[in-house]
Amino acid sequence: MLAVNLLQGLDVYRFRVIGRLGTSLLRGVNAWFLTICVLVLIVHYSSASPGLLHVWLPLWWLFGTVLLVAIRLVAFAVLRRWRRAGRLRRVVAVVGAGPIAQRLLRRWIANPDPGLHIIGVYDDRQSRLPPRCMGQSVLGTVDDLVRDARHHRIDSVVVALPLSADRRLSEMMNKLSLVPVDVGLCPDQFGLQLRSCPVSHIGGQMVLNALERPLRDWRWIAKDVEDRVLGALAVALIAPLMGLIALLIKLDSPGRCCSVKSDTASTTS
């Protein structure tokens, strides 16, 4: 259980980590090594037999490491084969052919992602649009998208329409709710400049977190605990040196080697 939690915490199970063999092996071996270290401490401070610490735990570590490396190698080979076959690509359809959709497609073209496959563009104004939009075929209307979603196994639909077109967006969302796909709203030009931007809810309303303070929520508590622990470790490390200096001062000169001075200053009127 401990090893599984450590592997999960190091994101070893994610495809992007499995696809990088060196990172996958390093994180996996480190998580298993930390697990064995914890078990060594538990066995050392318990009443377990010495043979468990000197024989079985090293054998368990060796066997687990070999098995972990073998599983990582097999997973890397399978993942690479699936990627070459296109089985792990995210199939995306874009709704809209206006300026927002053009900017989005232009960014995807400028920064190609091998895990992304754009199947085409859908727009209810198909009859008034050219056959292609930024190199992508205009395949039909939203009704055609609902029909093609299962046939082409579309994973995600990106709606690139102005947010001010609320009625059109509402009708479109009602239609897309009939198919099992992820639906995302593409922001306008300013929103595209925000890059990766998380979302939060304030007062029941969704807002984009354009900037976040560095220490918020539990982060300031973790920082406070870290400062106290590191401070205590620093004091413990330099305490022998400070004691030696105090002893030398005591032997060399009379009087106290340590003194306490109040930092309060009195003011006179």
N, C-alpha and C positions, 0 to 999 in steps of 0.2 A: 504493500500500500504506500509506504514511504517513497519507494523508487518511482511508482506511477505518478505520485504527486510532484516529485522533483522533475520528472520528464515532462509533465504537463506544464509546470511552471517555467521551464526553459523552452517551451514551444517546440519540443522535439517532434510532436505529432502533426505539425502543420506541413502542408505540401511544399511551401516555399523553403522550409528548413530541410525536409527530406530530399528536395531537389538539389541541395548543395551538400555533396558528400562529406567534405571536410568539416563543415559546421555541424552536420548531423552526427558524425562520429565523435567529434570533440564534446558536444553537449551531452550526448548519451553516455559516454564514458565518464565524464565528470559527475553526472547525476548518479550513476551507479557507484562511483568511488565515494561520494558523500554518503550514500546509503550505507555502505560497508563501514565507513568511519563512525557513523551513529551507532551501528550495531556493535562495533568494537567497544565503544564507550559504555553501552548498556551491559555487555557481557563483563567488562572489566569491573564495573561497580556493582555487579550482582553476584549471586552465589553459584554461577554456572561453572561447569568443569573447565579446567585449563585447556583440555583437548579441543574444546569448541573454539577457543580463541586462537590457538596455535596451529590447528589442523583444518578444521571444517570451514572457518571463515575465509582463510586464504584460498582454499579450493573453491568455495562458493564464489568468491570474487573473480577468480580466474575463469571458471565455467560461465558465470554470468557475463563477463566481458566478451568472451569469445562468442557466446550466443547473441549478445547485443550487436556486435560488429557484423555478424552474419546476417541478422535480420535487417540491419540498416543497408547492407550491400544489396540484398534481395529487393528491399523496398525501393532503393534508388534505381535499380535496373528496371523494375516494373513501372515505376513512375516515368522514367525516360521513354520507355516503349509506349506508354499511354499518351505521352505528350507528342511523340512523333506521329502517332495515329490520330491525333486531334481529339482524343476522348476527354481531355481535361480543359478544353477551351470553353470559355464562357460565350455563348451565343447571345448577341445583343441586337435588339431592334430599336431604331430611333423613330419617335413620333414627332413629326414636324419637319418642315423644310425651310423655315425662315432664318433670320440672322442668328438666333441662338443656336439652332441646330447646325448651321454652317460653322460657327465658331467652335462648337464641340467637336465636330468631325475634323476640322482643321487641326485641333490640338491632338486628336487621336492619330492623325496622319503624321504629324510632326514628332510625336512620341509613341512609336508603335509598341504594342504589348503582344508578345507571342501567345499569351493566354487569352486573348480577346479576338473574337470573330464577329464582325458587323455584318449581319445578314442583309440589311437594307433599311430604307426609309419608308415610313408610312405617313400619309397626310390625307385628311378628308378633302383637300383641295387638289386632288391628283389631276383632275382634268385641266386645271389652269397652270400646272407645273411642268417644267421640262422633265424628260425621262430619267435624268440623273441629277443628284445633288452631291457636290464635292466628291465625285467619283463613285458614289453609291447609288444603286438603282432605287427608284421610287416604285415600290412593289404594290401599292394600293392604299386603301383607306384603313381606318381603325377596325372596321368590320372585317376586312381581309386579314388584318393582324390577329384578330380573335380566332379566325379560322386556321391561320398558318402557325399559331403558337404551338399547337400540339403536333402538327405535321412536321415542322422543322425543329422541334424540340428547343424552342427559344427559352433561355434562362432568365433574361432580364430585359425589361423595356424601359428606355430612358425617354421621358416626355420632355422635349425641348420646346416649350411654348411659353409665352409671357405669362407670368403669374396673375396679371390683371385680367386675363381671359378666364375668369373663374367659372362661368357657366359652361364654356367649352371643356374646361378641365374636369368639371364635375361629371358631365356626360361621358367623357372619355374614361374616367376612373370607374364609373359604373359598368361600362363595357369590359374593361380589363379585369375587373374583379371576377369575371366568369372563367378565367383561365389561370392555371397554377404557375404564375411567373412573378418575379420580383419587379416592382414598378418603382422607378425613381424619378424625381423631378430635377431637371437640370436648371441651375440658377441662371440669372442674366449675366451680362458681361462682367459686372463687378463681382458677382459670386464666383465666376470662373477664375478670377484673379486670386481668390482666397486659398486656392489649392485644397489641401486637406483641412477641413473645418468640422469639428464635432458639433453635435446638437445637444441642447439642454432644454429643460422646461422651467420657466419662471412664472409663477402664478397661473399655472395651467396652460400657458402659451409657449409654443415652440420658438426658440431663438437660435441663431447661429453664433457659436462662440468664436468670434474673430480673434480675440486676444484673451489669454487667461493669466492670472497672477501665478507666479511660480509655486507658491505654497498655499494650497487650498484643500479643504476637506481634511482627509487624514494625512496629507503630506506634511503639514506643519507638526503634527504629533510624531510622525516618524522621524522628522528632522530633529525635534527636541530630544527624543530618545537616543538618536544617533549621537548628538552632541554630548549628552550626559555619559553615554557609554565610552565614547572616545576620550572624553575628558578624564573619566575614572581610570582608563587604561594608561593614559599619558602620566597621570599622577603616580600610578603604581610602578611604572617603568622608571621614573626619575626619582622615586622616593629613596632608594638606596644611595644614589648620588647626593641627594639633598641631606640625608642623614650623615653621610661621610663628611660633607662640607661643614655641617653643624658641629660634628665632633672635633674636627680640626680647629674650628674657631674657638671652641670651648677649651681645648688644650693650649692654645696659643695666647689667649687673652682672657682676663677675668671678666666676670659678669655673665649675663645671660646671652646665649647664642641666638635666641628667638625672642621677638617682641611683637606686641600687638599695638597698633596705632589707630586711633579713631580718626575718621576722615571728616568728621563734622567740624565746621568752622563757625565760630560765634561772631556775630555782627554787632557792632556798637553804633549807636545813633549819635 
